[in-house]
Amino acid sequence: VGLTSPRTPLFSTASVMTSSTLLAEPGELEEPLPQFFHFQSHPHFVEVLKDRITVRYVGKGTNVHDVGAVRTDHPWPCWLSVGYFEVRVCEAGIRGSIGVGVADGQFVLNKQPGWEGNSFGYGGEEGRKFHGGQLGEPFGAGFGSGDIVGCGLSFRKREVFFTLNGKFAGVAFRHVPVSADTDKRYYPTVAMHSPGEVVCANFGAEPFKFDLEGYMNEERAALERSIASTSVPASITVAAANDALRSYLLHYGYAETFASLCDGEDDARRQKQQQQERQQRDCKNGCDCSNGGGVDSAASCHLCGGAAAKTTAANRMQNGVRNSGSGDGDGGGG
């Protein structure tokens, strides 16, 4: 399900996450998807268990600096249409200070997702959403023991949304910056901040509580409606279309696809130039295209069209003027 790449109608259904390709390079499709939590977490406050999907808080939670965060082993590739994961709250602990969201590779793993500008989060204690600060904004219901919280990133729409117990909780953030740079790609991230908190994540190895496939079908239908309702001016040129495509690729960071497009255009220009050079070498009319000047023939050159006939007519006029001038001079002398 999902969107197709511009090269081939290729769909990717990974073993750990249902996804769709968007401007995907063949090499990019080999990128791994998030499957487990990485052991690179704040060592004093959280512990990743051996299954690598269960995390528990082991700190005291007495001050703001006692937050422990953990992220996945790999970020979401930019060719996904939607990245999504879910977290089940096994134990809410003393305060239920659990945050679920996404963060890039430069995020400091002793803060809640959303406390920094390179992250987005949803907190269970008060149901607030966070981005670029600790104050947050009201968003939805809080969550605790037994609840399943989902976080999704729509790469096409550049939106972060959340779900709660299989229900769509809403879009929390729009105009999310998306980049192909390794350090700026987003990792599923979870943070905890009070004793007794335990969570277990699902990155797609088990069916999601939320109907992700239905959501992606709606995304695809909305895109198809948008395309169908878009009118393309009849006067648009190939060059203008290529300019628009190049701008899109640069804006969203698809460097490899952009380079391939430019290489293809360069190849096309070289082939056209080589074809013209061959035609000029093979030209038998002696017209301007082969640097041979005009010929006394009404034939038309296969490269320059009627240029040969026009050149011939011009030469005839010049020859006639010269002959006429020579006759007058001779007569006057007699």
LUMMAR-384359 format. One line per 2 residues: their letters; for each residue x negated, y, z negated of N, C-alpha, C, O. Coordinates in steps of 0.001 Angstrom, whole numbers, plus 500000, padded with zeros to 6 digits. Each point is the difference from the previous one (the first is absolute). Layout:
LUMMAR-384359
A) X Y Z X Y Z X Y Z X Y Z ~ ...;
This chain:
LUMMAR-384359
VG) 499157 498808 500000 500843 501192 500000 499130 501231 500000 498875 499973 499501 ~ 501644 501116 501062 499273 501247 499875 499651 500610 501330 500594 499676 501029;
LT) 498427 501217 498938 499617 500784 501149 498912 499289 500775 499290 499156 499454 ~ 500579 501184 501819 499006 499354 500831 498810 500908 500200 500098 501218 499850;
SP) 498780 498182 500488 498814 500775 500321 500128 500511 501420 500790 499458 500773 ~ 498442 501591 499606 500122 500534 501345 499368 499104 501050 500225 500211 501192;
RT) 498995 498801 498407 499328 499153 500963 500799 498750 500327 500205 499678 501170 ~ 500246 499619 497799 500727 498762 500211 501166 499937 499035 499933 500593 498924;
PL) 501154 498693 501433 501134 499873 499091 499687 498982 498920 500610 498933 499946 ~ 498439 501399 499197 499485 499051 499027 500614 500279 498639 500028 501147 499553;
FS) 500461 497818 499788 500529 500125 498660 499149 499152 499067 499576 498899 500350 ~ 500182 501631 498461 499162 499297 499039 500805 499696 498757 500513 500914 499354;
TA) 499604 497828 500303 500643 499587 498763 498950 499301 499165 499676 498836 500238 ~ 499794 501877 498782 498917 499459 499186 500553 499050 498963 501182 500047 499660;
SV) 497951 499090 499841 500428 499017 499010 500322 500648 498667 500721 499424 499186 ~ 498749 501773 500584 500215 500645 498713 500884 501229 500091 500417 500530 498970;
MT) 499879 499934 502224 500807 501197 500105 500605 500098 501397 499285 499908 500997 ~ 502019 500276 499073 500617 500219 501297 499649 501391 500463 500200 500967 499264;
SS) 499284 499155 501931 499555 501297 500486 500186 500072 501492 500298 498993 500642 ~ 499528 502196 499924 500091 500162 501442 498851 500842 500471 499479 500824 499248;
TL) 500114 498981 501998 498846 500712 500503 500401 501369 500517 501075 500173 500575 ~ 498047 500796 499213 500223 501360 500470 498681 500538 500511 499085 500252 499215;
LA) 500804 499930 502106 498758 500469 500594 498831 499136 499569 498970 500523 499573 ~ 501170 498178 500529 499000 499088 499461 498956 499632 501032 500327 499678 501142;
EP) 498419 500372 498451 498911 499486 500796 499853 498511 499702 500335 499571 498895 ~ 499172 499616 502060 499803 498585 499712 499125 499772 498775 500274 499104 499202;
GE) 498682 501694 500640 499129 499843 498846 500680 500380 498705 499729 499421 498949 ~ 501183 501586 501135 500677 500447 498791 500949 498942 499460 500239 499948 498793;
LE) 500316 499192 502093 500930 498979 499561 499315 498943 499154 500677 499230 499319 ~ 497991 500711 500707 499270 499030 499216 499725 500498 498588 499448 499260 499186;
EP) 500927 501982 500509 499779 500540 498669 500851 499237 498983 501162 499692 500265 ~ 498258 500006 498572 500769 499273 498976 501050 500890 499359 499845 501219 499919;
LP) 501215 498150 499632 501056 500694 499279 499820 499797 498501 499331 499052 499589 ~ 501243 501808 499594 499919 499801 498547 500647 498682 499593 501122 499695 500403;
QF) 498158 499531 498795 500531 498722 499522 499917 499851 498493 500849 499351 499387 ~ 498126 501249 500010 499759 499844 498565 499523 501323 499410 499633 500925 500725;
FH) 500380 499144 497954 499366 501123 499326 498494 499795 499993 499507 498878 499881 ~ 499781 502217 500247 498553 499953 499963 499537 500060 498544 500649 500617 499156;
FQ) 498233 498738 500568 499480 500023 498633 499353 501335 499658 499613 500232 498855 ~ 500270 500651 502143 499456 501327 499755 501080 500851 499351 500706 500746 500679;
SH) 499418 499143 498030 500974 500782 499245 499285 500557 498778 498858 499637 499716 ~ 501823 501247 499566 499380 500572 498814 499797 498895 498965 500987 499476 499483;
PH) 497789 500155 500198 499753 498773 499237 500478 500042 498565 500189 498945 499394 ~ 500016 502245 500034 500327 500071 498582 501496 499881 499719 500394 499719 498868;
FV) 500445 500493 502153 501415 500166 499701 500930 499017 500698 501104 499769 499509 ~ 498497 499645 501612 500845 499012 500663 499171 498769 500356 498783 500062 500173;
EV) 501921 498834 499926 499354 498737 500350 500778 499329 501128 501215 499828 499904 ~ 498087 499795 501156 500599 499258 501100 499828 498517 499713 498875 499529 499834;
LK) 502238 499721 500103 499926 498578 499684 499531 499206 501209 499845 500545 501092 ~ 499929 498155 498702 499380 499167 501023 500833 499884 501273 499448 499799 501081;
DR) 501878 500324 498804 500818 499925 501217 499859 501244 500866 500425 499997 501156 ~ 498977 501079 498298 499702 501238 500700 501255 500770 500438 499916 500922 500811;
IT) 501219 498702 498659 501216 500784 500229 500638 500437 498680 500944 500790 499993 ~ 498534 498693 498890 500509 500355 498680 498980 500888 499293 498804 499709 499995;
VR) 501686 501378 499408 499137 500956 499304 500630 500312 498645 501218 500136 499884 ~ 497931 499975 499092 500507 500383 498685 499137 501108 499411 498810 500118 500293;
YV) 501829 500688 498868 499304 501104 499368 499333 499507 498726 500613 499295 499198 ~ 498113 501084 500620 499244 499536 498833 499432 501161 499201 499205 499786 499084;
GK) 501192 501454 501249 499511 501155 499249 500901 500338 498826 500945 499276 499688 ~ 498739 501845 499669 500780 500450 498849 501133 500943 500411 501031 500061 499330;
GT) 498778 500673 501771 501046 500904 500465 500255 501168 499091 501123 500500 499930 ~ 497843 499952 499362 500199 501065 499013 499806 501400 500567 500464 500967 499396;
NV) 498861 499173 501751 499839 501332 500589 500100 499908 501515 500075 498914 500574 ~ 499924 502253 500055 500245 500069 501439 498906 499314 500807 500229 499620 501149;
HD) 498601 500217 498274 498885 499401 500727 499995 498472 499933 499097 499359 500537 ~ 501902 500058 498808 500042 498542 499844 500776 499304 501111 500363 498832 499859;
VG) 499892 501850 501218 500723 499390 501116 499072 499010 500711 498820 500277 500216 ~ 501734 498578 500136 499270 499022 500804 500746 499727 501293 501194 499701 499981;
AV) 498110 500400 501139 500632 499799 501308 499262 498923 500777 498819 499741 499770 ~ 501893 499647 501144 499422 498962 500849 500602 500128 501393 501164 500374 500150;
RT) 498042 499316 500861 500474 500072 501370 499738 498680 500701 499377 499101 499435 ~ 501098 500784 501791 499873 498740 500732 498610 499831 500612 499177 500916 500002;
DH) 500594 497863 500521 498716 499692 500601 499774 500715 501327 498856 500228 500393 ~ 502226 500128 500302 499889 500686 501283 501082 501077 500093 501060 499865 499390;
PW) 498679 501203 501370 501046 501000 500236 500925 499539 501112 499722 499018 500688 ~ 501373 501695 499479 500892 499735 501127 499366 500531 501283 499583 501158 500030;
PC) 500331 498044 501025 499512 500520 501278 500982 501012 500580 501203 499924 499754 ~ 498271 501021 501013 500858 501056 500556 500893 499510 501129 500913 500711 500420;
WL) 498829 498056 500087 500853 499525 501081 501326 499432 499494 500865 499638 500797 ~ 499297 500284 497880 501279 499547 499469 501091 501029 500274 499749 501205 500026;
SV) 501437 498306 500173 501145 500894 500029 500387 500357 498573 500233 501167 499685 ~ 499835 497818 499450 500349 500204 498591 499125 499095 499147 499913 498797 500248;
GY) 499444 501775 498758 499323 499212 498970 500873 499959 498760 500587 501015 499625 ~ 499509 497816 499724 500932 499857 498887 499505 498933 499031 499436 498987 500414;
FE) 500778 501245 498295 499726 498985 498985 500955 500207 498826 500611 501060 499862 ~ 499507 497922 499300 500866 500077 498831 499245 499588 498743 499052 499216 500048;
VR) 501394 501334 498828 499407 499717 498697 501115 499619 499033 500965 500742 499818 ~ 498885 498101 499574 500956 499577 498953 499416 500337 498637 498866 499635 499690;
VC) 501920 501063 499501 499564 500362 498655 500277 498810 499084 501143 499764 499606 ~ 497817 499497 500062 500161 498840 499112 500248 500451 498567 500883 499485 499316;
EA) 498320 501487 500243 500164 500568 498660 499766 501497 500094 498993 500447 500549 ~ 501944 500329 498911 499889 501454 500067 499105 500575 498921 499661 501183 500043;
GI) 499948 497994 498981 499125 500487 498938 500687 500982 499077 501227 500031 499898 ~ 497964 500769 499433 500532 500927 499002 500785 501145 500635 501100 500327 499554;
RG) 498336 500275 501478 500641 501182 500599 500481 499769 501432 500795 500792 500507 ~ 498758 498177 500139 500363 499793 501395 499384 501042 500918 500630 500457 500954;
SI) 498126 499913 498747 499312 501034 500794 499330 499369 501211 498776 500005 500126 ~ 502034 499462 500746 499517 499286 501187 500274 500858 501227 501107 500506 500183;
GV) 497878 499650 500650 500140 500763 501234 499740 499120 501202 499073 499190 499995 ~ 501743 500965 501037 499875 499227 501237 499913 500985 501162 500765 500962 500064;
GV) 498303 498795 500851 499887 500903 501138 498867 499633 500927 499612 498836 500101 ~ 499863 502163 500571 498900 499796 500943 498934 501055 499730 500301 501094 499521;
AD) 498443 498564 500792 498881 500928 499829 498932 499649 501013 499884 498849 500422 ~ 499329 502154 499969 498955 499719 500975 498742 499464 499320 499977 499813 498784;
GQ) 498985 499944 502003 498794 499357 499484 499191 500854 499059 499103 499482 499335 ~ 501174 501807 500577 499265 500886 499113 500730 500262 498685 499534 500788 499178;
FV) 501593 498563 500623 500784 500194 498779 499251 499442 498790 499434 498908 500053 ~ 500575 501869 498846 499345 499584 498763 500917 499047 499244 501149 500334 499712;
LN) 498344 498485 499968 500846 498937 499445 500151 500074 498482 500027 498969 499328 ~ 500071 502227 500139 500390 500156 498593 501099 501058 499878 500105 500711 499000;
KQ) 500710 499363 502062 501124 500929 500019 501210 499314 500618 499876 498998 500705 ~ 501283 501559 499018 501221 499487 500606 500038 500384 501476 499555 501094 500348;
PG) 500963 498041 500541 500151 500409 501398 500918 501215 500095 501104 500006 499455 ~ 498423 501015 501241 500745 501241 500112 499406 501124 499179 500338 501163 500222;
WE) 498785 498525 498836 499388 501056 499206 498974 500789 500803 499661 501125 499633 ~ 499848 498305 501448 499077 500697 500880 500642 500189 501369 500962 499317 500352;
GN) 498485 501625 500416 500592 500342 501282 499870 498928 501055 500695 500044 501016 ~ 498431 499000 498765 499820 498907 500963 500782 498761 499605 499622 498883 500353;
SF) 501472 501310 498911 500804 498866 499542 501453 500432 499820 500309 501188 499901 ~ 500577 497806 500061 501441 500225 499846 500534 498919 499071 499676 498825 500173;
GY) 501138 501553 498841 500441 499003 499035 501398 500214 499467 500596 501067 500147 ~ 499911 497879 499225 501331 499957 499370 499804 499404 498616 499526 498872 499869;
GG) 500842 501889 499085 499771 499574 498625 501220 499376 499370 501122 500469 500190 ~ 498650 498452 499048 501112 499282 499395 500505 500592 498710 501137 499741 499606;
EE) 498041 501051 499722 500372 500505 498684 501181 500950 500075 500909 499923 499173 ~ 499090 500984 501818 501076 500981 500124 500597 500044 501406 500906 500793 500255;
GR) 498606 498377 500654 500538 499982 501353 499596 501200 500828 500740 500414 500893 ~ 498092 500156 498826 499531 501158 500734 499058 499578 501139 499398 498927 499963;
KF) 500493 501934 501036 499053 499771 501081 498830 500965 499831 500157 501105 499481 ~ 498677 498456 500963 498791 500772 499758 499181 500128 501286 499852 499058 500778;
HG) 499623 502160 499403 499034 500246 501077 499222 501259 499669 500556 501098 499971 ~ 498140 498731 499778 499141 501145 499750 500130 500614 498624 499622 501158 499819;
GQ) 500899 498115 499199 500113 500550 498657 500652 499016 499041 500584 499002 500423 ~ 499310 501288 498269 500529 499111 498968 501417 500358 499572 500631 499236 499269;
LG) 499880 501909 501171 501342 500409 499581 501073 499206 500724 500938 499512 499371 ~ 498938 500352 501933 500970 499239 500773 501315 500720 500202 500207 501110 499509;
EP) 500687 498228 501232 501334 500535 500277 501025 498896 499807 499687 498827 500199 ~ 501541 501530 499416 501050 498982 499886 500212 499286 501332 500029 500633 501055;
FG) 500119 498047 498887 500199 499243 501235 501119 498981 499887 500963 500048 500765 ~ 498922 499029 498287 501004 498944 499883 500038 499438 498594 499555 500636 499045;
AG) 500987 498160 500847 500103 499354 498700 498639 499501 499542 499143 499668 500819 ~ 500668 500282 497888 498806 499369 499467 500095 498492 500165 501062 499472 500333;
FG) 497835 499839 499436 500019 498535 500126 499197 499377 498866 499088 500613 499445 ~ 501280 498147 500226 499367 499305 498879 499960 498512 500232 499989 499541 501142;
SG) 499988 499707 497783 499844 498545 500065 501070 499362 500878 501190 500272 499843 ~ 498373 498876 501083 500902 499284 500887 500314 500735 501294 500535 499392 500926;
DI) 499151 501889 499169 500287 500755 501213 498951 499718 501080 498850 499671 499709 ~ 501583 500468 501530 499102 499835 501157 499962 501317 500760 501014 500465 500520;
VG) 497804 500124 499534 499799 501299 500634 499255 499785 501314 498990 499296 500034 ~ 501499 501304 501042 499344 499908 501294 499511 501353 500467 500604 501031 499705;
CG) 498299 498952 501025 499445 501223 500556 499684 499762 501469 499358 499009 500346 ~ 501091 501898 500521 499757 499861 501433 499458 501279 500599 500301 501099 499534;
LS) 498901 498745 501500 499478 501128 500761 500349 499802 501462 499528 499057 500636 ~ 501300 501831 499897 500328 499975 501418 498952 500818 500737 499951 501224 499871;
FR) 499216 498097 500897 498936 500694 500713 500571 500827 501152 499457 501051 500339 ~ 501630 498479 500258 500588 500743 501111 500633 501292 499518 499826 501048 500621;
KR) 500908 498885 498275 500688 501177 499490 499168 500771 498976 500373 501103 499601 ~ 498495 498316 499971 499108 500608 499018 500760 500320 498714 499977 501123 499497;
EV) 500700 497839 499988 500793 500143 498789 499664 498882 499019 499732 498868 500402 ~ 500285 501462 498312 499884 499004 498933 501374 499842 499363 500622 500981 499592;
FF) 499846 497773 500325 501293 499731 499387 499843 498940 498922 499004 499277 499958 ~ 501997 500642 499170 499968 499024 498914 501325 499236 499959 501035 500488 500453;
TL) 498902 498310 498994 501191 499181 499796 500017 499546 498544 498965 499960 499336 ~ 502214 499701 500186 500138 499514 498630 501009 498862 499984 501179 500189 500301;
NG) 498340 498632 499345 500829 498798 499937 500729 499731 501317 501178 499645 500019 ~ 498091 500534 501074 500530 499693 501321 500800 501103 500644 500414 499864 501151;
KF) 499821 501236 498136 500764 501126 500538 499051 501123 500413 498982 500246 499353 ~ 501371 500421 501726 499196 501121 500473 500174 501171 499047 501100 500535 499866;
AG) 497807 499872 499462 500077 501089 499023 499882 501366 500652 500393 501004 499406 ~ 499068 499050 501811 499909 501264 500711 498599 500300 500487 499025 499365 499597;
VA) 500904 501621 501282 498707 500496 500479 499481 500995 498973 500663 500990 499691 ~ 498150 498741 499786 499436 500862 498964 499108 501089 500582 499953 501112 499475;
FR) 499336 498571 501612 499040 500955 500564 500051 499947 501523 500071 498929 500603 ~ 499890 502253 499998 499983 500119 501453 498703 500698 500434 499280 500585 499191;
HV) 500455 499328 502117 498793 500625 500570 498731 499485 499321 499075 500764 499721 ~ 500899 497951 500024 498832 499380 499380 498864 499953 501020 500198 499494 501105;
PV) 498627 501016 498558 498889 499947 500963 499552 498564 500235 499763 499243 499059 ~ 500126 500399 502214 499580 498651 500380 498724 500111 500816 499938 500784 500947;
SA) 499048 498445 498699 498716 500082 500676 499451 498607 500228 500273 499075 499235 ~ 498941 500785 501835 499336 498732 500281 498679 499882 499267 499385 498934 500025;
DT) 500155 502136 499318 498753 499938 499238 500127 498996 498871 501022 499945 499317 ~ 497932 499261 500489 500047 498920 499008 500317 500528 498609 500828 499413 499305;
DK) 498543 501673 500269 500194 500513 498644 501358 500669 499800 500404 500263 498867 ~ 500300 500011 502231 501269 500702 499890 501202 499096 500264 501136 500472 500043;
RY) 498621 498254 500130 501113 499067 500141 500570 499671 498620 499313 500115 498985 ~ 501955 499475 500998 500700 499856 498732 500004 498556 499497 500244 499055 500751;
YP) 499476 500813 497954 500029 498715 499306 501240 499939 499107 500298 500982 499320 ~ 500427 497914 500657 500998 499806 498950 499318 500079 498632 498977 499355 499771;
TV) 501590 501432 499334 499334 500306 498729 501001 499931 498853 501152 500415 500128 ~ 498379 499048 498746 500814 499911 498788 499159 500484 498823 498807 499708 499917;
AM) 501828 501037 499168 499308 500469 498798 500857 499738 498764 501227 499948 500074 ~ 498089 499888 498781 500691 499734 498734 499354 500815 498888 498847 500417 500104;
HS) 501942 499807 498798 499494 500932 498995 500519 499734 498592 499917 500884 499147 ~ 500610 497935 500584 500386 499694 498623 499832 498507 499735 500179 499188 500907;
PG) 499480 500445 497860 499754 498588 499669 501208 499116 500302 501153 500395 499822 ~ 498541 498401 500639 501035 499002 500261 500536 500017 501418 500825 499151 500339;
EV) 498750 501766 500497 500523 500086 501367 499369 498916 500883 498784 499805 500006 ~ 502082 499496 500740 499559 498957 500922 500850 500106 501274 501224 500103 499929;
VC) 498123 499870 501218 500722 500038 501270 499468 498905 500921 498875 499524 499852 ~ 501971 500095 501102 499631 499007 501007 500431 500532 501366 501153 500396 500176;
AN) 497930 499614 500788 500264 500604 501308 500316 498948 501046 499583 498846 499899 ~ 501157 501578 501098 500319 499173 501166 499645 500798 501251 500621 501022 500292;
FG) 498382 498507 500440 499572 500674 501216 500531 499322 501263 499528 500253 501108 ~ 501457 498887 498698 500633 499350 501139 499873 498495 500006 500562 499337 500872;
AE) 498709 500108 498173 499873 498548 499922 501340 499359 499645 500257 498851 500359 ~ 500590 501893 498939 501352 499561 499662 501000 500975 500626 499650 501147 500279;
PF) 501591 498406 499945 501005 500927 500555 500175 501219 499100 500002 499889 498774 ~ 500142 501259 501850 500213 501222 499238 501437 500075 499488 500926 499462 500607;
KF) 499231 501218 498264 501346 500263 499490 500741 500959 500926 501203 499861 500223 ~ 498069 501104 500306 500557 500976 500930 500026 499413 501409 499092 499266 500391;
DL) 501961 501064 500371 500141 499513 501372 499110 500830 500923 500476 500908 500682 ~ 498230 498775 499334 499056 500750 500811 500275 499820 501485 499873 500952 500770;
EG) 500500 497847 499644 500268 499758 501415 501179 500845 500480 499960 500557 501097 ~ 501082 499537 498087 501139 500840 500358 499606 501461 500087 500456 500718 500889;
YM) 498696 499725 498189 499530 501385 500031 499218 500272 501280 500173 501050 500619 ~ 498964 498009 499784 499197 500193 501199 500856 499933 501259 499716 500682 500985;
NE) 501330 498500 498985 500927 499984 501132 500687 501354 500155 500201 500478 501116 ~ 500153 500131 497766 500594 501339 500046 498994 501016 500535 500356 500888 500774;
ER) 498386 498972 498808 498944 500890 500500 499872 499872 501512 499901 501001 500710 ~ 500103 497773 499772 499857 499778 501430 501197 500556 500761 499835 500624 501049;
AA) 501363 499155 498429 501198 500506 500666 499997 501529 500040 500390 500600 501001 ~ 499168 500027 497904 499939 501463 499965 499000 500523 501017 500241 501013 500656;
LE) 498631 498289 499471 498993 500415 500982 500535 499857 501418 499784 500873 500841 ~ 500920 498016 499427 500560 499798 501336 501039 501060 500325 500068 500478 501133;
RS) 500745 499894 497880 500991 501063 500224 499307 501328 500274 500439 500777 500848 ~ 498492 499472 498438 499264 501243 500198 499388 500057 501389 500037 501035 500664;
IA) 499397 497841 499771 499403 499962 501338 501071 500171 501070 499811 500727 500975 ~ 501330 498583 498827 501066 500061 500998 500589 501403 500122 500457 500384 501076;
ST) 499539 500380 497842 500592 501335 500019 499009 501076 500429 500366 501169 500128 ~ 498392 498442 500091 498974 500975 500391 499961 500119 501516 499820 499005 500702;
SV) 500348 502205 499798 499945 500233 501433 498608 500486 500385 499443 500894 499363 ~ 500007 498507 501681 498684 500374 500498 500176 500864 501238 500628 499554 500960;
PA) 498846 501653 499057 500145 500868 501186 499449 499337 501251 498948 499361 499971 ~ 501784 500803 501133 499554 499389 501256 498692 500596 500480 499278 499386 500787;
SI) 500418 501814 498738 498798 500687 500469 498744 499605 499232 498904 500448 500337 ~ 501241 498718 498632 498831 499634 499206 499018 499208 500849 500400 499133 500777;
TV) 498327 501164 499076 498957 499349 500790 499315 498925 499184 500126 499951 498777 ~ 499145 499186 501918 499231 498958 499312 498973 500635 499080 499775 499520 498889;
AA) 499605 501552 501568 498997 500679 499181 500608 500532 498710 499393 499895 498935 ~ 501820 500684 501159 500660 500521 498804 500370 498874 499044 499878 500145 498783;
AN) 500571 498741 501767 500349 498849 499153 498765 499461 499301 500056 499654 498820 ~ 498830 500271 501894 498759 499524 499391 499515 500957 498918 499484 499561 498972;
DA) 500676 501743 501248 499619 500977 498982 500813 499800 498723 499465 500056 498893 ~ 501841 499710 501283 500857 499774 498835 499591 498729 499260 499975 499973 498769;
LR) 499705 498978 501983 499592 498747 499381 498685 500166 499260 499839 499487 498893 ~ 499221 501226 501708 498720 500219 499329 500188 500782 498701 499363 499695 498992;
SY) 501509 501309 501034 500265 500785 498787 500587 499129 498900 499633 500126 498832 ~ 501287 498986 501553 500619 499097 499018 498952 499094 499367 499967 499840 498780;
LL) 499175 499567 502053 498995 499067 499498 499013 500688 499074 499609 499440 498977 ~ 499986 501782 501381 499069 500735 499155 500659 500390 498679 499369 499931 498945;
HY) 501905 500480 501112 500702 500458 498802 500129 498886 498971 499837 500227 498801 ~ 500461 498557 501681 500222 498900 499066 498756 499142 499783 500060 499000 499285;
GY) 498822 501374 501317 498742 499338 499685 499733 498704 500723 499209 499192 499515 ~ 501425 500568 501647 499763 498761 500734 498791 500192 500924 500136 500165 501212;
AE) 498679 499806 498170 498770 500350 500713 499683 499012 501124 499615 500405 501097 ~ 500548 498306 498628 499645 498989 500998 500933 500079 501215 499547 499911 501141;
TF) 501738 500255 498610 500944 500121 501110 499725 501267 500806 500069 499989 501229 ~ 499618 501112 498066 499676 501257 500680 498773 499821 500889 499983 500458 501142;
AS) 498974 498864 498322 498788 499789 500792 500284 499129 501217 499464 500248 501080 ~ 501380 498728 498754 500344 499130 501128 500746 500768 501075 499757 499797 501189;
LC) 501158 501093 498402 500740 500809 500966 499056 500894 500793 500103 500095 501223 ~ 498976 500560 498071 499048 500882 500678 499088 499216 500936 499701 500454 501104;
DG) 499857 498364 498454 499153 499162 500855 500754 499597 501263 499428 499995 501090 ~ 501863 499664 498769 500793 499616 501158 500155 501138 500989 499942 499790 501212;
ED) 500259 501437 498265 500115 501153 500883 498682 500271 500720 499995 500348 501181 ~ 498881 499491 498104 498692 500193 500627 499772 498975 501109 499487 500335 501067;
DA) 500894 498423 498676 499853 498951 501019 500831 500331 501236 499541 499825 501129 ~ 501692 500658 498651 500872 500340 501127 499400 501132 500833 500052 499960 501229;
RR) 499376 501053 498105 499373 501100 500736 498791 499516 500796 499798 500415 501142 ~ 499396 498705 498254 498835 499480 500719 500418 499179 501215 499397 500108 501068;
QK) 501638 499071 498767 500466 499193 501123 500537 500876 501124 499771 499710 501175 ~ 500946 501368 498473 500524 500899 501026 498862 500697 500745 500041 500145 501222;
QQ) 498939 500287 498024 498866 500660 500634 499252 499050 500928 499608 500381 501103 ~ 500197 498380 498447 499319 499013 500838 500795 499704 501264 499425 499826 501075;
QQ) 501895 500116 498794 500847 499757 501164 499876 501143 501004 499900 499758 501202 ~ 500104 501473 498318 499835 501145 500888 498645 499980 500698 499902 500322 501184;
ER) 499053 499299 498081 498671 499945 500612 499950 498934 501091 499376 500208 501041 ~ 501270 498662 498730 500034 498946 501028 500763 500483 501231 499584 499754 501132;
QQ) 501530 500933 498639 500777 500496 501123 499216 501026 500814 500077 500028 501228 ~ 499173 500807 498074 499205 500991 500713 498911 499343 500845 499724 500439 501116;
RD) 499666 498522 498355 498971 499293 500768 500594 499310 501214 499366 499916 501052 ~ 501863 499587 498795 500638 499256 501087 500719 500901 501007 500460 499516 501034;
CK) 499644 501770 498682 500753 500903 500871 499335 500118 501362 498800 500266 500070 ~ 501944 499543 501010 499468 500029 501372 500409 501264 500758 499569 500205 501135;
NG) 501250 500634 498256 500510 501153 500717 499007 501149 500030 500156 500928 500794 ~ 498822 499026 498352 499058 501094 499962 500593 501274 499466 499517 501086 500323;
CD) 501520 498814 498866 500653 501198 499490 499278 500516 498763 498948 499486 499619 ~ 501631 501536 499762 499351 500631 498868 499797 499046 498824 499047 500169 499240;
CS) 501818 498839 500591 499890 499120 498846 498722 499183 500040 499519 499558 498957 ~ 499920 500232 502233 498745 499266 500097 498840 500924 500324 498929 499552 500412;
NG) 501299 501772 499395 498968 501010 500242 499495 499981 501436 498852 500358 500266 ~ 502014 499222 500664 499564 499944 501385 500584 501093 500860 499768 500028 501208;
GG) 500982 500868 498195 500604 501076 500774 501175 499515 500822 500462 498875 499811 ~ 500024 501942 501087 501150 499666 500828 499613 499130 501174 498834 499941 500391;
VD) 502148 499391 500161 499798 499143 501175 501025 500373 501047 501055 500553 499692 ~ 498619 499136 501556 500904 500334 501092 501025 498890 500151 500013 499272 500992;
SA) 500856 500613 497988 500972 498919 499993 501192 500437 499183 499868 500789 499065 ~ 501275 498708 501280 501221 500323 499239 500271 498975 498924 501045 500050 499352;
AS) 498023 499006 500440 500208 498944 499008 500036 500598 498602 499417 501053 499742 ~ 501268 498266 499373 500119 500459 498618 499171 499093 499098 500065 498777 500127;
CH) 499161 501803 498971 499120 499218 499119 500825 499287 498937 500951 500573 499466 ~ 498698 498192 500223 500765 499233 498998 499745 500520 498590 500748 499642 499091;
LC) 498224 501192 500682 499716 500540 498684 500591 501396 499815 500662 500287 499003 ~ 499072 500602 502017 500430 501387 499847 501245 500327 500811 500318 501176 500169;
GG) 500395 497824 500337 501248 500232 500695 499792 500706 501326 499275 499489 500853 ~ 501340 501675 499347 499930 500726 501266 498809 500926 500100 499941 500821 500915;
AA) 499105 499073 498167 498875 500932 500023 499197 499888 501281 499488 501001 500500 ~ 500396 497776 500043 499205 499825 501212 500623 500762 501162 499291 500676 500746;
AK) 502042 499223 499420 500664 500693 501092 499888 501505 499836 499788 500718 500978 ~ 500357 499780 497757 499897 501426 499771 498591 500496 500316 499822 501053 500612;
TT) 499184 498174 498962 498616 500393 500269 499737 500025 501497 499313 500889 500503 ~ 501242 498122 500212 499817 499942 501452 500607 501213 500681 499382 500595 500883;
AA) 501834 499778 498708 500650 501160 500607 499192 501262 499758 499857 500832 500895 ~ 499605 499315 497874 499203 501177 499691 498739 500042 500838 499600 501061 500479;
NR) 499773 497782 499700 498782 499960 500811 500294 500361 501462 499212 500685 500652 ~ 501939 498842 499850 500353 500316 501384 500172 501505 500187 499569 500558 501009;
MQ) 501074 500108 497998 500185 501447 500104 498670 500717 500005 499769 500914 500791 ~ 499339 498645 498290 498686 500646 499951 499238 499793 501298 499365 500927 500502;
NG) 500694 497863 500046 499316 499726 501265 500574 500834 501135 499264 500475 500865 ~ 502092 499706 499127 500632 500799 501053 499569 501450 499929 499751 500627 501030;
VR) 500158 499926 497735 499572 501390 499848 498592 500185 500496 499701 500976 500689 ~ 499414 498082 498963 498599 500098 500421 499902 499916 501524 499248 500757 500613;
NS) 501510 498321 500005 499947 499877 501452 500508 501256 500696 499449 500429 501014 ~ 501615 500157 498424 500563 501205 500586 499024 501135 499904 499839 500766 500950;
GS) 499485 499361 497885 499024 501072 499833 498837 499852 500948 499486 500995 500511 ~ 500090 497786 499732 498860 499765 500894 500355 500375 501422 499175 500559 500724;
GD) 502077 499129 499692 500429 500319 501382 500030 501489 500234 499572 500478 501051 ~ 500954 500292 497934 500087 501442 500165 498619 500608 500154 499781 500896 500815;
GD) 499307 498603 498393 498643 500555 500041 499344 499766 501347 499329 500883 500535 ~ 500865 497921 500014 499374 499671 501272 500586 500864 501115 499295 500497 500878;
GG) 502064 499661 499044 500659 500766 501068 499519 501437 499990 499751 500594 501049 ~ 500116 499991 497682 499586 501393 499924 498612 500203 500558 499700 501038 500590;
GG) 499440 497949 499218 498653 500129 500505 499946 499994 501505 499141 500617 500629 ~ 501886 498603 499967 499993 499976 501474 500422 501283 500588 500044 500133 501223;
